[in-house]
């Protein structure tokens, strides 16, 4: 961060970077979690802390883009199924499919039955094994089917669900980056952000996301608001379950684990909303 201002108590000791600003966190979140052309001037723990707290904001932008293009496809005459495919494709494109790749890699690693070191080695391979293929296909089919079901009830239902679920998915990353969650590897995105977010900040982000989801559903009444809130809670719980398993089997989080958590939360949220 370029600045000429001095801290109020004199020059900062060497090795202690200045506190990260909100703008640093926003750049970190968008620069690491999306393909949007955002420059990330700081890559340190302070910026990672701010950035992972801002992860739901990146999800809101991704979800809004997915909802807008899906709704546009419907308005242009596309079927709910085709519009759902467009909606699901947008987040994949805006993340370079890294979250989907992480889901497949984690499925292969956990499904290998190997100890932590061997499972992590499986996850580092460039190919996708049978576990990864099956889990990836089921997740994508579930997402498309859920969004199509929602679009069949009206474009606003599908658009709201797509946006809310994208926010929930990135909130799962904020929770996974909380203090006390170790990194599975000494390098990579997982090591950069593992344990960076204070527990209270992570809990606050989760609570705000649930309330925001309820607000999105409130447009259709109290029951819809409760359904949206329940979808957010269940999605975050599903991600926490996967996180707990990854901590036991892999020793902590990695970039692949973060991707798997996001896709797990996204899929769970959409399925719950569609079933409602």
N, C-alpha and C positions, 0 to 999 in steps of 0.2 A: 504494500500500500504506500503510495507516494504522498507524503505529507511533510510540511515544514513545522507543524505545531509541536511543541514540547509538552510532555506530561506535566501536571501541576506541581510535582515534587522533584523537578529536575530531570536530567537525562536518565533514560531507562537503562538499567545495567545490561551489559552484553549478554546475548543469549535469551533475552526476554523481548519478543516482538511486541509491537503495540497492539492493544485490543482490536479485535476484528469489528468492523462496523456492520450494520445490517446489510448495506450494499455488498460488502465482501461475502456475506453469507448467501445472498441471493445469487451472486455470480457463481459461487461455488456450487450451489444446488443445480442451477441451470446448466453450468458448464460440465458437470459430472453426470447428471441424470438425464440430460437431453442432448440432442444434436444441434440445438439452436446455437447460432454463432455468438457465444458469450465468452469473453476473455476472462480467465481466472488468474488474477495477478498474485493471489496468495494461496499457498498450498501448505498450511500448517495447522496445528491442532485448534487454534483459535478460530480460523476460518472454517475448519471442518465442523466445529461445534455449531457455529452460526448456520452453516450450510445445511446440515442435517436437520436442524430445527425448521429451516425454510423448505425442506423437501415437499411438504404438502402443497406449497405454493406452486412448485414445478408441476405437481400432479394436477393442480387446478388448470393450468395452462394447457397441458397435454390433454386433459379430459375435455376442456372446452373446444379444442381443435377437433377432437374425435366426434364430439356431439354435433358441432357445426357442420362438418362434412357429411356425417350420417344423415342429419336432418335435411341437408341440401339434396342428397341423393334421393330421399323420399319425395321431396317437393318436385324433383325433376322426373318423377314417375317410376323410380326404382321400387322393387318389392321390399318388404321388411327384411327378408333374408339377405338380399343384396346390400341394402343399407347397413345391415349388421356387419357384413363382411368389411365394408368400408370403415365402419366405426372401429372395429377391432384392429384393422390394419394400421390405422393412424398412430396409436401408441407404439406399435412395433416399429414403425418407420422413424418415429421421433426419438427412439432409444437405440437405434441401430440393431434392434432385436436382441440387445444384450440381456434384458431381463428374461426373455424366452430362452436364450442360450443358457443363462444361469439356472433356470428351472430344469432344463434337460440335464445339465451337468450334475446338479445336486441329486437328481433322481438316479443317475448312473452311479454316483459316488455312494449314496446310501444303499442302493440296491446291490452293490458289489459284494457287500458283506465283509469287506476288508477292514482292518484297523484304520485309525485316523490317517496315518501316513499313506497307506495304500489307497484309501478312498480319495484323498486329496490328489494323489497322482492320477487317478482315473479322471477326476474332474478337470485336470489340466490338459488332457488330450484334446486334440482338435476335432476328433470324430465324435459322433453321438451313438451310444449303445442302445440296446433294446428297451431298457427301462426309460431312458430319456425320450426315445421316439414315442412310446406309448403315452407317457405322462404329458408330453408336449401336445400330441394330437388330441388327447382328452380335454386338456385345458382350453385349447383353441376352439374345439367343437362346443364345449360348454359355454364359452364366452359368446360365440356367434349365436348359438341357440337361445341363450338368455336374452341377448340384445334384440334378436328378431322377435321374440315373444313380447318384449316391452314395446317395440316399435309397432307391433300389430295392434296394441292398445292406443296408439297415438304417438306422433313424433315427439311430443314433449316428454312423455314417459321414458322413452328410450334415451333422449338427450340428457335428461336429468340424471338418470341412472348411470350413464357413461361418465358424466362429469364427476358425480359424487364418488363413484367407485374408483376412479383414477386418484382422487384425493386420498381416499382410504388406503389405497395401495402404497402411496408414498409415505403416509403416516406410519405404516408398518416399518418402513426403513428408519424413521426417526426413533421409534421404540427400540429397534434392534441396535441402534447406535448408542444406547444409553450406557451410563457408567455401570461397570460390573460385567459387561459382556465382552469377553476377550476376542482377539483376532485368531483365526485358525492358522494364518501364515504371517511371517514377519514383513511381507511386502504386499503391495497392491492396495486397492481401494479399501478393502476390509481393514487392513492394518492402519490406514490413514484415518478412518472414522470410528473404529471400534472404541467404545467407552468414552466417546467425546461429548455426548450430550448428558447434562445433569438429569438425574431421575425425575426431579420435579418438572423440568422443562419438557421432558418426554411425556410425562403424564398429562401435563397441560395441553400439549399438542394433540394427544389422543382424545381428551375431553372436548376440545374445541372442534375436532373433526366429527365426533359423534353428534354434537349439537348442530353443526353446520349441515350434516346429513339430514337430521330431523327437520331443519329449516327448509331444505330442498323438497322434502316430501310433504311439508305442510301445505303446499299449494293445492293438494288434493284432499286435505282434511287431516284430522287427528290420527286416524288409523294409519294413513299413509306415512305421516311423520314418525309414528312409532315403528313402522316397518323399515323405514330408512335408517332410523337409529339402531334397530336390531341388526340390520344388515351390516352396518359399520362395526358394531360390537363383535358380531360373530366372525366377520372377516379378520379383524385384529386378533381375535382369539385363535383363529386357524393359523395365522402367521406366527403367533407366539408358540403354538404347539410345534410347528415346524422348526422354529428357532431353538426351542428346548431340545429337540431331537438332534439338530445339527451341533449344538453345544456338547451333547453327550457323545456323539459319534465322531465329530470332526475336531472338537476342542474349541470351537468358536465360530466366528463369522468370516466370510470372505466376500469378494465381489460377486461370485456365483450365488452365494447364500442370499445376499441382498436381492439379487434378481429373482430368485425363487420365492422369497418372501413377498415381493411385490406382486408377482403373478398369482400366488396363492390367495392373497387378500383380494385382488381384483376379481378373480374367478368366483370366490366365495360370495363376495358382495353382490355381483351380478346375478348369481343363481338364487340367492335369497330374495332379491327384489323381483325376479321373474316368477318365483314360486308364489310370492304374495299377490 
